[in-house]
Amino acid sequence: MNNIAIDGPAGAGKSTIAKKVAEKLGIVYVDTGALYRVVGLHMLNKKIDVNDSSSVIHELKNCKISMDYVDGMQRMFLCGKDVTNLIRTDDVSMAASTVSGIFEVREFLLDLQRNIGKHQDIIMDGRDIGTVVLPDASVKIFLTASINLRAKRRYDQLIASGEKVVFENVLRDMKKRDLQDMNRKISPLKQADDAVLLDTSDLTLEESIESVLKIVGNNGVEI
């Protein structure tokens, strides 16, 4: 199987770009960050303090996560309920970042992520795809952009979804998220040694997509 791994910080455009690349290549897109968001949402729903790792670990047995594709789009289910439209708030983002630093949570989701890539060509994005989840991926890309641009993208996304947010707060939360992701003890956000760095700060969406496709082609992957 040809697996493409895309890692990078929050707001770098990984999901948007990966979805478009998947469409152009005719392969399956897997948003692994959505898995951690579902775990975070579950803990928030159950009033579990995500900073209390023992409580989070204990509650995992009740967190039933599944993934399906409807009209080509990834849909996330929690205990049988479609929660795809409930996992993109700032509260869920911070909860996801916190629980993702718990070893047992990562182990809880690891087999699910790996099994998806065993049976089909996929493009998967997240924080540790190239370093931990798919270390043998055919292509690895570390996607990034300036912190202000990433915060603006997230701000626009939240506004479009009806959230009432202040840009300065979004920027503050993104800086905090970066620190959490890069400094956690378990699977911190970092560029894999054999990953190609792609900074999209000065690129349009279409240029970013074409850049990823070029990197895939340059690595000799034919899908």
C-alpha positions in Angstrom: 0.0 0.0 0.0 1.1 3.6 -0.7 0.5 5.7 2.4 1.1 9.5 2.5 1.7 11.0 6.0 1.2 14.7 6.6 2.1 16.2 10.0 2.1 19.7 11.2 0.8 22.2 13.8 -2.8 23.2 14.3 -4.2 25.5 11.6 -1.5 24.7 9.0 -4.2 23.5 6.5 -3.4 19.8 6.8 -7.0 18.6 6.6 -8.1 20.9 3.8 -5.0 20.2 1.7 -5.0 16.4 2.4 -8.7 16.1 1.4 -8.1 17.8 -2.0 -5.0 15.8 -2.6 -6.9 12.6 -1.8 -9.6 13.6 -4.3 -7.0 14.2 -7.1 -5.2 11.0 -6.4 -8.4 8.9 -5.9 -7.4 7.6 -2.5 -8.9 7.7 1.0 -8.3 10.7 3.3 -8.0 10.0 7.0 -8.2 12.8 9.5 -6.6 11.3 12.7 -7.0 14.5 14.6 -10.7 13.9 14.5 -10.2 10.7 16.5 -8.6 12.7 19.3 -11.3 15.3 19.1 -13.9 12.7 19.6 -12.1 11.4 22.7 -11.9 15.0 23.9 -15.6 15.6 23.2 -16.5 12.4 25.1 -14.5 13.5 28.2 -16.1 17.0 28.1 -19.6 15.4 27.8 -18.9 13.2 30.7 -17.5 16.1 32.8 -14.1 14.4 33.0 -11.2 16.6 33.8 -8.9 16.0 30.8 -5.9 17.0 33.0 -6.7 14.1 35.3 -5.1 11.3 33.2 -6.2 8.5 35.5 -9.9 9.5 35.1 -9.5 9.9 31.3 -7.9 6.4 31.1 -10.6 4.9 33.2 -13.3 6.4 31.0 -11.8 5.2 27.7 -13.6 1.9 28.0 -16.9 3.8 27.5 -15.6 5.8 24.6 -16.8 3.9 21.5 -15.4 5.5 18.4 -16.0 4.5 14.8 -15.4 6.1 11.4 -17.3 5.9 8.2 -17.3 7.5 4.8 -20.6 9.1 3.5 -20.5 10.5 0.0 -16.7 10.4 0.2 -16.5 12.4 3.4 -15.2 11.1 6.7 -17.8 11.0 9.4 -17.0 10.4 13.1 -19.3 8.5 15.4 -19.2 8.5 19.2 -21.2 5.7 20.8 -23.2 5.4 17.6 -24.0 9.1 17.2 -22.6 11.2 14.4 -20.6 13.9 16.1 -18.7 15.2 13.0 -20.2 18.7 13.4 -19.5 18.9 17.1 -15.7 18.4 17.3 -14.4 21.7 15.8 -14.9 24.1 18.7 -12.0 25.6 20.6 -13.0 23.7 23.8 -12.8 20.4 22.0 -9.5 21.4 20.3 -7.9 22.1 23.7 -9.3 18.9 25.2 -8.0 16.9 22.2 -4.6 18.4 22.6 -4.5 17.5 26.3 -5.8 13.9 26.0 -3.4 13.3 23.1 -0.5 13.6 25.5 -1.7 10.5 27.4 0.0 7.3 26.4 -3.0 5.1 27.0 -5.1 7.4 24.7 -2.6 7.1 21.9 -2.4 3.4 22.3 -6.2 3.2 22.4 -6.3 4.8 18.9 -3.1 3.5 17.3 -4.3 0.2 16.0 -7.4 1.8 14.5 -5.2 4.3 12.6 -2.7 1.7 11.4 -5.3 -0.8 10.3 -6.9 1.7 8.0 -3.6 2.0 6.0 -3.0 -1.7 5.8 -5.7 -2.4 3.3 -5.9 0.7 1.0 -3.9 3.6 -0.3 -4.5 6.6 2.0 -3.3 10.0 2.9 -3.4 10.6 6.7 -2.7 13.8 8.6 -2.0 14.5 12.2 0.8 15.2 14.6 2.8 12.0 14.7 1.8 10.1 11.6 5.2 10.0 10.0 7.1 9.5 13.3 4.8 6.9 15.0 1.6 5.9 13.3 3.0 5.2 9.8 6.8 5.3 10.1 7.1 3.4 6.8 4.9 5.7 4.8 5.8 6.1 1.2 5.8 9.9 1.5 6.1 12.1 4.6 5.4 15.8 4.6 5.7 18.3 7.5 3.2 21.1 6.7 3.4 24.4 8.4 2.7 28.1 8.2 3.2 31.3 10.3 1.4 31.4 13.6 -0.6 34.5 12.7 -1.8 33.0 9.4 -2.7 29.7 11.2 -4.7 31.6 13.8 -6.5 33.7 11.1 -7.5 30.5 9.3 -8.9 29.0 12.5 -10.6 32.3 13.4 -12.3 32.4 9.9 -13.3 28.8 10.3 -14.9 29.4 13.7 -16.7 32.5 12.5 -18.1 30.7 9.5 -19.4 28.0 11.7 -21.3 30.6 13.8 -18.9 30.8 16.8 -18.5 34.2 18.5 -14.7 34.5 19.0 -12.1 37.2 19.2 -9.0 36.8 17.1 -6.6 37.6 19.9 -8.1 34.8 21.9 -7.8 32.4 19.0 -4.1 33.4 18.6 -3.4 32.9 22.3 -5.1 29.5 22.3 -3.1 28.4 19.2 0.2 29.4 20.8 -0.8 27.4 23.8 -1.8 24.4 21.6 1.6 24.6 19.8 3.4 24.5 23.1 1.3 21.5 24.3 1.8 19.6 21.1 5.5 20.1 20.8 6.4 19.6 24.5 4.3 16.6 25.5 6.3 13.6 26.6 4.3 11.1 24.4 4.7 11.5 20.6 5.4 15.2 20.5 4.8 17.2 17.3 8.0 17.1 15.3 9.2 16.7 11.7 10.2 13.1 10.8 13.9 12.9 9.8 12.8 11.8 6.2 9.9 14.2 5.9 9.8 17.1 3.4 9.1 20.5 5.0 6.4 22.5 3.2 5.7 26.1 4.4 2.4 27.3 3.0 2.5 30.8 4.4 3.0 32.4 1.0 1.0 29.9 -1.0 -2.6 29.8 -2.1 -4.6 26.7 -1.4 -4.3 25.5 -5.0 -0.5 26.2 -4.9 -0.3 24.2 -1.6 -2.2 21.3 -3.2 0.1 21.3 -6.2 3.2 21.4 -4.0 2.0 18.3 -2.2 1.3 16.5 -5.4 4.7 17.4 -6.7 6.4 16.1 -3.6 4.4 12.8 -3.9 5.5 12.6 -7.6 9.1 13.4 -6.8 9.1 10.4 -4.3 8.2 8.1 -7.1 4.7 7.2 -5.8 2.2 6.2 -8.5 -1.3 5.8 -7.3 
